[in-house]
Amino acid sequence: MNYKSILKWGSATLWVALGFATLNVIPEFVSQGQKPGSLIAEVLVWLFWLAIFAGLLVPTTLTLTTTRIFGPAYLILLTSITFTYGTDATKLIVCILCAFSVIIFSSAKFGDIMINGSAYGSERRIALKTPTMLLFTWLFFAWIICCILISFAIWKLNENQLLGYIASVSSVVVSYIAYKVLHQFSKRWLVFVPAGFVIHDHFLLKNSVLFRRNQLEYLTTSSKETVDIETLDLTGGTTGLTSSLRTKEKVIVDVKNSSEPEEIESVTFAPSLPGEVLREARARGIKTQL
């Protein structure tokens, strides 16, 4: 069994275990509320859990965004409920399961499984890293506001307060906007296809660029310190190890911050799994360098 199967079924098993661990906590939470708001809150909590579980079983780019936004949002809600109404043993179990779930959801391997679930034919997608400055500023704030608003809405709904109904409607609107924005960064990837190698990055490129197999001189791993100034930088300001490629002839690339297309012979980019880039390149007969 490879790591993909282990990670896919392991994450689903963790989510089921989380559901069983809170079987007594959620009814206790609801019993302290006021109808009909408490009934609505209970239905939403379990629908929330079911939506994430379905996403784990059916890996796609869409469900990757769903699990990475709403998975942690549900964990925040569940942790707050457990620490209010759960026993000490339940609190410990839920904390452990939540910690493992967050680690899995945020891992590059998990993202790799999800985006390739909706790949076509012989495609092999490898996600690009999200630009660091965006990840820890605007994207983080969009995500945390969404998480807090969802938890707040459920708590106030359980108390059957008007504020809970208003917050519920607001959370739907905010979640939709956050999903649309964050999903754009789930669709940034490299794609190995029979014809060669494609960089699909709408954030930095006006159009996806195809490097044909017969155009490629080699693919390699790199760091920003080892890349020369003539190399086109498509890392987006990310940190850590990057990848580079060199072509045998000039390739036209439409860069977003440039008014005219650029002719380049080398480019550096930031895949989430640089080792997988080299491994897949070798498997497809593309020359690599270390």
Backbone as CSV, one residue per row, in Angstrom:
resi,resn,N_x,N_y,N_z,CA_x,CA_y,CA_z,C_x,C_y,C_z
1,MET,0.849,-1.200,0.000,0.000,0.000,0.000,0.885,1.251,0.000
2,ASN,0.689,2.168,-0.954,1.518,3.366,-1.026,0.999,4.458,-0.094
3,TYR,1.788,5.525,-0.014,1.441,6.593,0.926,0.117,7.260,0.583
4,LYS,-0.247,7.268,-0.711,-1.489,7.922,-1.117,-2.697,7.210,-0.526
5,SER,-2.692,5.892,-0.587,-3.801,5.118,-0.011,-3.841,5.274,1.503
6,ILE,-2.651,5.220,2.102,-2.577,5.354,3.568,-3.117,6.715,4.010
7,LEU,-2.699,7.771,3.306,-3.117,9.119,3.680,-4.608,9.337,3.432
8,LYS,-5.097,8.849,2.293,-6.507,9.028,1.967,-7.401,8.316,2.977
9,TRP,-7.155,7.033,3.199,-8.014,6.268,4.105,-7.726,6.583,5.563
10,GLY,-6.480,6.993,5.852,-6.144,7.391,7.215,-6.884,8.653,7.631
11,SER,-6.958,9.625,6.715,-7.669,10.875,7.023,-9.165,10.620,7.189
12,ALA,-9.729,9.741,6.351,-11.153,9.406,6.473,-11.425,8.684,7.795
13,THR,-10.510,7.778,8.179,-10.656,7.042,9.445,-10.582,7.993,10.638
14,LEU,-9.648,8.942,10.574,-9.538,9.947,11.642,-10.832,10.739,11.786
15,TRP,-11.427,11.075,10.637,-12.655,11.876,10.666,-13.818,11.075,11.261
16,VAL,-13.885,9.795,10.936,-14.917,8.929,11.520,-14.697,8.817,13.031
17,ALA,-13.440,8.640,13.438,-13.123,8.541,14.868,-13.516,9.811,15.601
18,LEU,-13.329,10.953,14.938,-13.712,12.232,15.529,-15.225,12.304,15.730
19,GLY,-15.966,11.775,14.750,-17.417,11.747,14.866,-17.875,10.890,16.035
20,PHE,-17.259,9.708,16.184,-17.624,8.813,17.292,-17.225,9.411,18.637
21,ALA,-16.089,10.097,18.677,-15.611,10.674,19.936,-16.542,11.755,20.469
22,THR,-17.308,12.373,19.569,-18.180,13.481,19.981,-19.670,13.114,19.933
23,LEU,-19.961,11.830,19.843,-21.359,11.394,19.786,-22.159,11.832,21.007
24,ASN,-21.495,11.889,22.163,-22.197,12.302,23.381,-22.068,13.794,23.654
25,VAL,-21.048,14.405,23.089,-20.794,15.822,23.358,-21.792,16.718,22.629
26,ILE,-22.039,16.421,21.368,-22.937,17.268,20.574,-24.378,17.233,21.112
27,PRO,-24.929,16.043,21.455,-26.263,16.050,22.085,-26.308,16.854,23.378
28,GLU,-25.216,16.824,24.134,-25.154,17.610,25.372,-25.167,19.100,25.052
29,PHE,-24.446,19.476,24.028,-24.408,20.869,23.563,-25.808,21.324,23.144
30,VAL,-26.489,20.476,22.377,-27.814,20.822,21.864,-28.843,20.875,22.986
31,SER,-28.709,19.973,23.973,-29.688,19.924,25.068,-29.659,21.187,25.928
32,GLN,-28.537,21.911,25.873,-28.432,23.153,26.635,-29.014,24.343,25.879
33,GLY,-29.375,24.123,24.614,-29.880,25.200,23.775,-31.384,25.361,23.860
34,GLN,-31.910,26.128,22.934,-33.342,26.404,22.905,-33.882,26.117,21.506
35,LYS,-34.969,25.363,21.447,-35.574,25.052,20.154,-36.272,26.285,19.586
36,PRO,-36.382,26.421,18.256,-35.924,25.491,17.208,-34.468,25.696,16.794
37,GLY,-33.811,26.734,17.364,-32.436,27.020,16.987,-31.492,25.872,17.278
38,SER,-31.730,25.163,18.410,-30.849,24.058,18.772,-30.952,22.907,17.779
39,LEU,-32.165,22.666,17.259,-32.344,21.603,16.256,-31.614,21.959,14.960
40,ILE,-31.714,23.221,14.564,-31.019,23.671,13.349,-29.506,23.545,13.538
41,ALA,-29.030,23.929,14.721,-27.599,23.859,15.018,-27.101,22.419,14.951
42,GLU,-27.874,21.483,15.513,-27.468,20.078,15.506,-27.398,19.537,14.078
43,VAL,-28.400,19.853,13.270,-28.406,19.400,11.875,-27.200,19.967,11.129
44,LEU,-26.905,21.242,11.341,-25.782,21.875,10.648,-24.440,21.261,11.054
45,VAL,-24.298,20.962,12.340,-23.043,20.364,12.819,-22.784,19.031,12.120
46,TRP,-23.825,18.183,12.047,-23.625,16.866,11.429,-23.533,16.938,9.911
47,LEU,-24.223,17.896,9.297,-24.070,18.104,7.851,-22.658,18.601,7.535
48,PHE,-22.152,19.425,8.403,-20.793,19.944,8.294,-19.803,18.774,8.304
49,TRP,-19.972,17.896,9.302,-19.094,16.724,9.419,-19.211,15.837,8.175
50,LEU,-20.426,15.623,7.707,-20.654,14.751,6.550,-20.037,15.329,5.275
51,ALA,-20.118,16.640,5.111,-19.560,17.285,3.913,-18.042,17.086,3.847
52,ILE,-17.368,17.232,4.981,-15.921,17.021,5.010,-15.586,15.557,4.756
53,PHE,-16.354,14.656,5.349,-16.117,13.224,5.166,-16.265,12.832,3.698
54,ALA,-17.308,13.355,3.049,-17.516,13.069,1.624,-16.347,13.610,0.797
55,GLY,-15.847,14.786,1.179,-14.715,15.367,0.474,-13.457,14.526,0.591
56,LEU,-13.272,13.895,1.749,-12.104,13.037,1.949,-12.191,11.757,1.118
57,LEU,-13.394,11.278,0.904,-13.586,10.049,0.133,-13.512,10.288,-1.376
58,VAL,-13.818,11.525,-1.794,-13.829,11.842,-3.235,-12.827,12.967,-3.478
59,PRO,-11.532,12.629,-3.634,-10.521,13.670,-3.800,-10.628,14.395,-5.141
60,THR,-10.786,15.703,-5.096,-10.784,16.572,-6.276,-10.205,17.913,-5.850
61,THR,-9.991,18.796,-6.811,-9.518,20.137,-6.483,-10.550,20.880,-5.640
62,LEU,-11.828,20.698,-5.965,-12.896,21.362,-5.215,-12.926,20.906,-3.762
63,THR,-12.809,19.586,-3.553,-12.872,19.074,-2.176,-11.592,19.372,-1.405
64,LEU,-10.485,19.642,-2.114,-9.270,20.086,-1.426,-9.535,21.431,-0.750
65,THR,-10.121,22.358,-1.489,-10.448,23.668,-0.913,-11.452,23.522,0.216
66,THR,-12.436,22.645,0.023,-13.463,22.419,1.053,-12.840,21.933,2.349
67,THR,-11.976,20.921,2.264,-11.388,20.358,3.481,-10.422,21.330,4.145
68,ARG,-9.703,22.112,3.347,-8.716,23.019,3.938,-9.343,24.267,4.541
69,ILE,-10.534,24.638,4.076,-11.221,25.790,4.686,-12.151,25.330,5.795
70,PHE,-13.060,24.443,5.442,-14.134,24.083,6.366,-13.755,22.962,7.338
71,GLY,-12.712,22.182,6.989,-12.236,21.161,7.928,-11.744,21.806,9.222
72,PRO,-10.779,22.730,9.147,-10.329,23.421,10.361,-11.438,24.231,11.040
73,ALA,-12.357,24.801,10.237,-13.478,25.545,10.830,-14.316,24.619,11.706
74,TYR,-14.562,23.409,11.197,-15.333,22.433,11.978,-14.551,22.015,13.226
75,LEU,-13.240,21.849,13.089,-12.415,21.439,14.232,-12.418,22.507,15.322
76,ILE,-12.405,23.773,14.920,-12.476,24.866,15.905,-13.810,24.830,16.636
77,LEU,-14.890,24.640,15.888,-16.220,24.551,16.488,-16.301,23.366,17.443
78,LEU,-15.822,22.214,16.976,-15.916,20.989,17.770,-15.081,21.083,19.038
79,THR,-13.911,21.686,18.934,-13.048,21.840,20.115,-13.709,22.738,21.154
80,SER,-14.337,23.819,20.699,-14.998,24.729,21.646,-16.170,24.043,22.338
81,ILE,-16.915,23.217,21.605,-18.037,22.478,22.193,-17.527,21.439,23.186
82,THR,-16.464,20.720,22.795,-15.922,19.650,23.645,-15.376,20.203,24.951
83,PHE,-14.664,21.331,24.878,-14.086,21.891,26.100,-15.135,22.523,27.001
84,THR,-16.327,22.731,26.469,-17.420,23.265,27.291,-18.245,22.145,27.909
85,TYR,-18.497,21.093,27.149,-19.419,20.049,27.605,-18.810,18.653,27.716
86,GLY,-17.589,18.455,27.261,-16.986,17.121,27.268,-16.290,16.768,28.563
87,THR,-16.036,15.481,28.744,-15.261,15.006,29.892,-13.773,15.205,29.607
88,ASP,-12.937,14.989,30.632,-11.494,15.153,30.450,-10.958,14.178,29.399
89,ALA,-11.457,12.932,29.426,-11.004,11.926,28.457,-11.399,12.327,27.033
90,THR,-12.618,12.822,26.875,-13.093,13.249,25.550,-12.277,14.426,25.039
91,LYS,-11.961,15.358,25.943,-11.152,16.518,25.550,-9.794,16.076,25.012
92,LEU,-9.162,15.119,25.699,-7.841,14.640,25.283,-7.923,13.958,23.924
93,ILE,-8.922,13.087,23.758,-9.078,12.349,22.501,-9.341,13.312,21.339
94,VAL,-10.233,14.265,21.551,-10.581,15.220,20.492,-9.374,16.083,20.131
95,CYS,-8.603,16.501,21.130,-7.409,17.312,20.861,-6.410,16.541,19.998
96,ILE,-6.203,15.268,20.321,-5.255,14.439,19.554,-5.748,14.260,18.121
97,LEU,-7.038,13.929,17.972,-7.595,13.709,16.634,-7.584,15.000,15.813
98,CYS,-7.887,16.118,16.448,-7.876,17.409,15.751,-6.468,17.775,15.297
99,ALA,-5.478,17.526,16.158,-4.090,17.849,15.816,-3.637,17.052,14.592
100,PHE,-3.928,15.750,14.589,-3.555,14.904,13.446,-4.298,15.342,12.180
101,SER,-5.551,15.721,12.325,-6.347,16.149,11.167,-5.767,17.412,10.541
102,VAL,-5.391,18.374,11.379,-4.815,19.632,10.878,-3.504,19.366,10.154
103,ILE,-2.673,18.490,10.724,-1.390,18.147,10.102,-1.616,17.532,8.722
104,ILE,-2.580,16.627,8.630,-2.862,15.964,7.350,-3.417,16.957,6.332
105,PHE,-4.414,17.754,6.728,-5.055,18.689,5.800,-4.064,19.699,5.220
106,SER,-3.080,20.096,6.025,-2.140,21.127,5.580,-0.911,20.556,4.871
107,SER,-0.797,19.230,4.801,0.396,18.623,4.212,0.383,18.681,2.687
108,ALA,1.574,18.766,2.103,1.713,18.792,0.639,1.278,17.462,0.037
109,LYS,1.516,16.372,0.722,1.123,15.041,0.217,-0.392,14.937,0.100
110,PHE,-1.103,15.494,1.078,-2.566,15.477,1.036,-3.064,16.289,-0.153
111,GLY,-2.487,17.475,-0.355,-2.867,18.293,-1.502,-2.582,17.580,-2.812
112,ASP,-1.487,16.841,-2.858,-1.116,16.088,-4.063,-2.179,15.046,-4.412
113,ILE,-2.669,14.344,-3.408,-3.711,13.336,-3.627,-4.983,13.984,-4.149
114,MET,-5.364,15.099,-3.543,-6.640,15.733,-3.882,-6.642,16.302,-5.299
115,ILE,-5.581,17.038,-5.684,-5.609,17.654,-7.013,-5.491,16.626,-8.125
116,ASN,-4.864,15.495,-7.843,-4.755,14.461,-8.871,-6.008,13.602,-8.966
117,GLY,-6.904,13.767,-7.995,-8.176,13.053,-8.069,-9.033,13.532,-9.219
118,SER,-8.810,14.791,-9.658,-9.588,15.331,-10.780,-8.720,15.541,-12.023
119,ALA,-7.543,14.881,-12.054,-6.665,14.991,-13.217,-7.228,14.160,-14.371
120,TYR,-6.858,14.533,-15.578,-7.362,13.846,-16.770,-6.334,12.858,-17.305
121,GLY,-6.789,11.659,-17.609,-5.958,10.678,-18.304,-4.588,10.480,-17.692
122,SER,-3.532,10.724,-18.489,-2.159,10.484,-18.048,-1.525,11.719,-17.409
123,GLU,-2.342,12.719,-17.102,-1.818,13.912,-16.424,-1.242,13.550,-15.061
124,ARG,-0.214,14.273,-14.663,0.303,14.183,-13.292,0.499,15.603,-12.785
125,ARG,-0.350,16.010,-11.857,-0.298,17.366,-11.334,0.538,17.422,-10.054
126,ILE,1.263,18.512,-9.904,2.009,18.778,-8.676,1.730,20.230,-8.285
127,ALA,1.171,20.426,-7.107,0.738,21.761,-6.679,1.913,22.716,-6.518
128,LEU,1.639,23.990,-6.772,2.612,25.052,-6.529,2.381,25.636,-5.135
129,LYS,3.445,26.054,-4.491,3.322,26.676,-3.175,2.593,28.016,-3.287
130,THR,1.821,28.329,-2.275,1.161,29.637,-2.206,2.187,30.686,-1.792
131,PRO,2.217,31.844,-2.467,3.152,32.905,-2.075,3.079,33.204,-0.577
132,THR,4.236,33.228,0.066,4.308,33.323,1.527,3.606,34.555,2.083
133,MET,3.838,35.714,1.471,3.230,36.951,1.977,1.710,36.899,1.920
134,LEU,1.167,36.344,0.855,-0.286,36.213,0.743,-0.820,35.195,1.747
135,LEU,-0.090,34.091,1.890,-0.536,33.009,2.764,-0.713,33.473,4.203
136,PHE,0.202,34.308,4.669,0.161,34.722,6.070,-0.448,36.107,6.279
137,THR,-1.049,36.669,5.241,-1.735,37.950,5.407,-3.186,37.828,4.947
138,TRP,-3.472,38.199,3.708,-4.851,38.239,3.224,-5.530,36.878,3.251
139,LEU,-4.852,35.841,2.800,-5.480,34.523,2.758,-5.746,34.003,4.172
140,PHE,-4.799,34.234,5.068,-4.981,33.798,6.459,-6.158,34.511,7.104
141,PHE,-6.248,35.832,6.895,-7.340,36.600,7.500,-8.697,36.180,6.925
142,ALA,-8.746,35.908,5.616,-9.999,35.438,5.003,-10.428,34.117,5.614
143,TRP,-9.456,33.230,5.823,-9.748,31.909,6.384,-10.186,32.013,7.843
144,ILE,-9.475,32.778,8.647,-9.787,32.838,10.076,-11.122,33.530,10.330
145,ILE,-11.450,34.552,9.538,-12.753,35.218,9.682,-13.872,34.236,9.373
146,CYS,-13.673,33.444,8.324,-14.663,32.435,7.942,-14.862,31.420,9.074
147,CYS,-13.764,30.937,9.648,-13.833,29.940,10.724,-14.546,30.483,11.957
148,ILE,-14.174,31.681,12.372,-14.757,32.273,13.578,-16.249,32.551,13.380
149,LEU,-16.610,33.057,12.222,-18.008,33.391,11.957,-18.887,32.144,11.957
150,ILE,-18.378,31.050,11.393,-19.147,29.796,11.372,-19.379,29.294,12.796
151,SER,-18.330,29.268,13.613,-18.466,28.802,14.999,-19.425,29.702,15.797
152,PHE,-19.278,30.992,15.616,-20.141,31.953,16.311,-21.606,31.737,15.917
153,ALA,-21.863,31.528,14.629,-23.233,31.329,14.146,-23.861,30.079,14.771
154,ILE,-23.106,28.981,14.827,-23.634,27.735,15.406,-23.955,27.909,16.888
155,TRP,-23.067,28.564,17.621,-23.304,28.774,19.052,-24.543,29.635,19.295
156,LYS,-24.690,30.691,18.527,-25.832,31.580,18.718,-27.137,30.953,18.194
157,LEU,-27.016,30.124,17.167,-28.207,29.396,16.699,-28.698,28.447,17.781
158,ASN,-27.755,27.793,18.450,-28.135,26.848,19.500,-28.910,27.533,20.617
159,GLU,-28.609,28.826,20.811,-29.333,29.594,21.826,-30.608,30.223,21.261
160,ASN,-30.871,29.963,19.968,-32.055,30.470,19.269,-32.118,31.988,19.311
161,GLN,-30.974,32.604,19.158,-30.914,34.060,19.158,-31.016,34.589,17.726
162,LEU,-31.620,35.746,17.595,-31.714,36.386,16.283,-30.334,36.601,15.693
163,LEU,-29.380,36.922,16.560,-28.004,37.134,16.118,-27.444,35.884,15.443
164,GLY,-27.879,34.715,15.924,-27.423,33.461,15.336,-27.907,33.290,13.905
165,TYR,-29.161,33.674,13.646,-29.720,33.569,12.291,-29.048,34.563,11.354
166,ILE,-28.789,35.753,11.870,-28.099,36.773,11.056,-26.669,36.316,10.750
167,ALA,-26.001,35.785,11.776,-24.624,35.316,11.593,-24.569,34.131,10.629
168,SER,-25.616,33.293,10.638,-25.654,32.141,9.734,-25.706,32.593,8.277
169,VAL,-26.569,33.561,8.018,-26.667,34.101,6.652,-25.350,34.770,6.269
170,SER,-24.771,35.508,7.202,-23.503,36.191,6.940,-22.388,35.194,6.674
171,SER,-22.393,34.096,7.445,-21.335,33.099,7.272,-21.421,32.412,5.918
172,VAL,-22.642,32.235,5.405,-22.809,31.645,4.069,-22.194,32.561,3.017
173,VAL,-22.477,33.860,3.138,-21.943,34.840,2.179,-20.419,34.912,2.274
174,VAL,-19.906,35.026,3.500,-18.457,35.127,3.711,-17.760,33.848,3.262
175,SER,-18.366,32.687,3.571,-17.769,31.407,3.176,-17.701,31.272,1.663
176,TYR,-18.734,31.738,0.993,-18.753,31.669,-0.471,-17.637,32.529,-1.057
177,ILE,-17.489,33.743,-0.539,-16.441,34.638,-1.036,-15.054,34.060,-0.730
178,ALA,-14.878,33.583,0.513,-13.586,33.005,0.903,-13.255,31.785,0.059
179,TYR,-14.269,30.976,-0.203,-14.045,29.775,-1.015,-13.607,30.152,-2.426
180,LYS,-14.298,31.133,-3.020,-13.969,31.547,-4.389,-12.533,32.075,-4.458
181,VAL,-12.147,32.840,-3.459,-10.802,33.416,-3.449,-9.747,32.335,-3.208
182,LEU,-9.943,31.550,-2.156,-8.939,30.553,-1.790,-8.847,29.409,-2.791
183,HIS,-9.959,29.123,-3.466,-9.940,28.032,-4.440,-9.016,28.347,-5.620
184,GLN,-8.840,29.628,-5.913,-7.941,30.012,-7.005,-6.513,29.529,-6.740
185,PHE,-6.143,29.453,-5.473,-4.787,29.016,-5.129,-4.678,27.496,-5.042
186,SER,-5.814,26.811,-5.073,-5.789,25.339,-5.151,-5.594,24.879,-6.587
187,LYS,-5.770,25.809,-7.540,-5.688,25.456,-8.959,-4.374,25.871,-9.600
188,ARG,-3.374,26.149,-8.778,-2.036,26.462,-9.291,-1.194,25.197,-9.234
189,TRP,-0.745,24.739,-10.375,0.011,23.487,-10.384,0.894,23.363,-11.618
190,LEU,1.767,22.366,-11.569,2.541,21.912,-12.717,1.824,20.678,-13.231
191,VAL,1.863,20.472,-14.530,1.201,19.297,-15.093,2.143,18.610,-16.079
192,PHE,2.447,17.350,-15.813,3.150,16.534,-16.792,2.106,15.919,-17.714
193,VAL,2.266,16.156,-18.999,1.355,15.621,-20.011,2.199,14.894,-21.056
194,PRO,1.577,14.093,-21.917,2.362,13.373,-22.937,3.247,14.280,-23.792
195,ALA,2.789,15.515,-24.053,3.559,16.425,-24.914,4.745,17.048,-24.186
196,GLY,4.714,17.062,-22.843,5.794,17.675,-22.088,5.387,18.103,-20.695
197,PHE,5.515,19.409,-20.441,5.415,19.918,-19.084,4.732,21.286,-19.108
198,VAL,3.682,21.474,-18.303,2.907,22.720,-18.315,2.984,23.390,-16.943
199,ILE,3.194,24.711,-16.944,3.057,25.496,-15.710,1.723,26.221,-15.797
200,HIS,0.818,25.866,-14.894,-0.528,26.439,-14.869,-0.628,27.306,-13.618
201,ASP,-0.387,28.611,-13.794,-0.346,29.523,-12.657,-0.973,30.855,-13.054
202,HIS,-2.267,30.972,-12.896,-2.994,32.177,-13.281,-2.637,33.379,-12.410
203,PHE,-1.981,33.128,-11.264,-1.605,34.219,-10.373,-0.415,35.000,-10.930
204,LEU,0.511,34.306,-11.580,1.718,34.941,-12.099,1.778,34.986,-13.625
205,LEU,0.960,34.157,-14.281,0.990,34.080,-15.742,-0.361,34.463,-16.343
206,LYS,-0.334,35.118,-17.487,-1.567,35.437,-18.189,-2.157,34.180,-18.825
207,ASN,-1.288,33.291,-19.278,-1.704,32.031,-19.894,-0.783,30.920,-19.426
208,SER,-1.310,29.710,-19.363,-0.468,28.563,-19.044,0.589,28.403,-20.132
209,VAL,1.760,27.912,-19.741,2.839,27.757,-20.707,3.261,26.285,-20.799
210,LEU,3.355,25.790,-22.018,3.753,24.409,-22.279,5.207,24.372,-22.724
211,PHE,6.004,23.565,-22.026,7.372,23.294,-22.434,7.373,21.899,-23.053
212,ARG,7.513,21.850,-24.351,7.460,20.561,-25.047,8.686,19.707,-24.705
213,ARG,8.476,18.415,-24.745,9.538,17.484,-24.373,10.835,17.748,-25.158
214,ASN,10.687,18.015,-26.470,11.883,18.227,-27.285,12.515,19.606,-27.074
215,GLN,11.828,20.487,-26.330,12.381,21.802,-26.003,13.172,21.776,-24.701
216,LEU,12.903,20.805,-23.845,13.497,20.779,-22.513,14.921,20.239,-22.536
217,GLU,15.835,21.014,-21.957,17.209,20.524,-21.806,17.329,19.703,-20.530
218,TYR,16.765,20.244,-19.434,16.739,19.483,-18.183,15.834,20.164,-17.165
219,LEU,15.444,19.404,-16.141,14.752,19.893,-14.944,15.664,19.636,-13.759
220,THR,15.639,20.532,-12.771,16.489,20.345,-11.606,15.883,21.022,-10.386
221,THR,16.364,20.687,-9.208,15.997,21.411,-7.993,16.976,22.566,-7.832
222,SER,16.561,23.584,-7.115,17.400,24.773,-6.984,17.017,25.536,-5.730
223,SER,17.789,26.571,-5.447,17.425,27.535,-4.404,17.608,28.920,-5.008
224,LYS,17.021,29.916,-4.405,17.088,31.262,-4.974,18.531,31.760,-5.101
225,GLU,19.412,31.271,-4.224,20.799,31.710,-4.243,21.556,31.165,-5.454
226,THR,21.062,30.060,-6.028,21.786,29.427,-7.133,21.191,29.767,-8.490
227,VAL,20.137,30.593,-8.532,19.479,30.933,-9.793,20.067,32.235,-10.342
228,ASP,20.452,32.244,-11.614,21.040,33.453,-12.182,19.960,34.487,-12.499
229,ILE,20.395,35.721,-12.747,19.451,36.834,-12.899,18.661,36.756,-14.196
230,GLU,19.120,35.971,-15.145,18.416,35.843,-16.421,17.267,34.836,-16.343
231,THR,17.194,34.123,-15.254,16.143,33.121,-15.081,14.832,33.798,-14.670
232,LEU,13.752,33.443,-15.336,12.440,33.981,-14.991,11.979,33.400,-13.660
233,ASP,11.662,34.253,-12.713,11.261,33.817,-11.367,9.744,33.712,-11.272
234,LEU,9.252,32.488,-11.161,7.820,32.248,-10.981,7.540,31.616,-9.616
235,THR,8.406,31.902,-8.644,8.203,31.330,-7.307,7.179,32.111,-6.499
236,GLY,6.915,33.368,-6.892,5.925,34.170,-6.172,6.349,34.573,-4.779
237,GLY,7.663,34.566,-4.514,8.138,34.974,-3.188,8.010,33.899,-2.131
238,THR,7.928,32.628,-2.540,7.834,31.541,-1.564,9.201,31.247,-0.972
239,THR,9.207,30.493,0.114,10.451,30.117,0.769,10.719,28.631,0.534
240,GLY,11.945,28.215,0.817,12.292,26.808,0.712,12.829,26.418,-0.654
241,LEU,12.998,25.126,-0.838,13.562,24.576,-2.068,12.639,24.826,-3.253
242,THR,13.226,25.166,-4.391,12.459,25.414,-5.613,12.931,24.454,-6.708
243,SER,12.326,24.567,-7.880,12.733,23.774,-9.038,13.027,24.713,-10.195
244,SER,13.864,24.271,-11.114,14.202,25.066,-12.289,14.192,24.188,-13.523
245,LEU,14.027,24.828,-14.672,14.167,24.109,-15.938,14.910,24.997,-16.918
246,ARG,15.592,24.348,-17.847,16.274,25.064,-18.921,15.834,24.455,-20.239
247,THR,15.619,25.325,-21.204,15.174,24.870,-22.522,16.312,24.963,-23.539
248,LYS,16.157,24.242,-24.631,17.153,24.257,-25.705,16.977,25.464,-26.616
249,GLU,15.805,26.059,-26.572,15.512,27.226,-27.404,14.620,28.166,-26.616
250,LYS,14.465,29.382,-27.076,13.655,30.372,-26.365,12.168,30.009,-26.425
251,VAL,11.500,30.216,-25.290,10.060,29.950,-25.179,9.369,31.254,-24.780
252,ILE,8.244,31.547,-25.417,7.504,32.775,-25.120,6.586,32.547,-23.921
253,VAL,6.695,33.444,-22.944,5.903,33.343,-21.715,5.200,34.672,-21.469
254,ASP,3.886,34.629,-21.206,3.108,35.830,-20.880,3.049,36.008,-19.368
255,VAL,3.901,36.879,-18.865,3.965,37.133,-17.420,3.010,38.277,-17.079
256,LYS,2.312,38.166,-15.957,1.292,39.159,-15.607,1.850,40.561,-15.360
257,ASN,3.031,40.650,-14.793,3.565,41.981,-14.485,4.365,42.573,-15.641
258,SER,4.247,41.978,-16.819,4.967,42.463,-17.992,3.975,42.822,-19.094
259,SER,4.193,43.963,-19.725,3.269,44.408,-20.780,3.453,43.613,-22.065
260,GLU,4.643,43.062,-22.256,4.942,42.284,-23.456,5.357,40.869,-23.078
261,PRO,5.048,39.878,-23.935,5.512,38.514,-23.672,7.040,38.464,-23.594
262,GLU,7.562,37.602,-22.734,9.006,37.472,-22.576,9.501,36.201,-23.242
263,GLU,10.698,36.273,-23.798,11.350,35.100,-24.358,12.378,34.618,-23.346
264,ILE,12.199,33.396,-22.883,13.079,32.902,-21.817,13.666,31.535,-22.204
265,GLU,14.791,31.225,-21.555,15.420,29.914,-21.747,15.535,29.152,-20.427
266,SER,15.229,29.837,-19.336,15.254,29.174,-18.032,14.224,29.816,-17.113
267,VAL,13.658,29.026,-16.252,12.623,29.504,-15.331,12.722,28.732,-14.031
268,THR,12.462,29.418,-12.933,12.408,28.760,-11.629,11.003,28.894,-11.065
269,PHE,10.522,27.854,-10.389,9.161,27.814,-9.853,9.182,27.047,-8.536
270,ALA,8.064,27.079,-7.826,8.056,26.542,-6.458,7.003,25.455,-6.276
271,PRO,7.297,24.211,-6.669,6.351,23.126,-6.427,6.330,22.744,-4.954
272,SER,5.195,22.248,-4.496,5.096,21.828,-3.097,5.903,20.563,-2.833
273,LEU,6.150,19.780,-3.888,6.919,18.533,-3.760,8.018,18.502,-4.839
274,PRO,9.130,19.195,-4.614,10.195,19.258,-5.623,10.732,17.881,-6.013
275,GLY,10.806,16.974,-5.040,11.297,15.629,-5.337,10.402,14.882,-6.311
276,GLU,9.084,15.112,-6.193,8.139,14.461,-7.100,8.289,14.977,-8.528
277,VAL,8.698,16.245,-8.677,8.922,16.806,-10.012,10.023,16.030,-10.717
278,LEU,11.138,15.814,-10.032,12.246,15.071,-10.626,11.879,13.616,-10.876
279,ARG,11.175,13.024,-9.925,10.794,11.613,-10.069,9.873,11.414,-11.271
280,GLU,8.904,12.300,-11.422,7.966,12.180,-12.537,8.671,12.487,-13.859
281,ALA,9.576,13.463,-13.844,10.316,13.800,-15.064,11.130,12.596,-15.556
282,ARG,11.811,11.939,-14.633,12.615,10.755,-15.011,11.716,9.656,-15.569
283,ALA,10.566,9.456,-14.919,9.644,8.405,-15.377,9.136,8.668,-16.781
284,ARG,9.122,9.942,-17.196,8.616,10.315,-18.511,9.737,10.586,-19.530
285,GLY,10.948,10.233,-19.128,12.056,10.358,-20.068,12.599,11.761,-20.229
286,ILE,12.345,12.658,-19.265,12.861,14.022,-19.307,14.155,14.076,-18.501
287,LYS,15.191,14.658,-19.046,16.488,14.716,-18.395,16.415,15.557,-17.122
288,THR,17.073,15.107,-16.071,17.101,15.846,-14.803,18.534,16.037,-14.336
289,GLN,18.726,17.019,-13.485,20.012,17.258,-12.836,19.771,17.483,-11.353
290,LEU,20.729,17.100,-10.543,20.652,17.342,-9.105,21.538,18.514,-8.715
